[in-house]
């Protein structure tokens, strides 16, 4: 019985750390998008910085949400699954943006969007895995 409890605690610990790590990534990204909206707009090939300002605000709110979700002693595994789904939607959206021609990204911008999508996919995978382990 003790080993089951220890294993379950480590599963919750992995989910908590993953949510916090995602929160840090979202918070730093959101702050960077807000503070550096003009140069990042040029780097990506966007036409207006408003997109990054709104995205930055959404990312900061997401960071707060992730930290709040990771705060309770026992995290409901469905919370981790919810964030895994949200992150997966982000990745699919990124792929659609990269494959479509709606936004004329620079070459560097395409690489940046792709790199962020890979990082978000890693968070989604960890959230999914740790949620199922904590179930």
Order of alpha helices (4+ residues) and beta strands (2+ residues): alpha-alpha-alpha-alpha-alpha
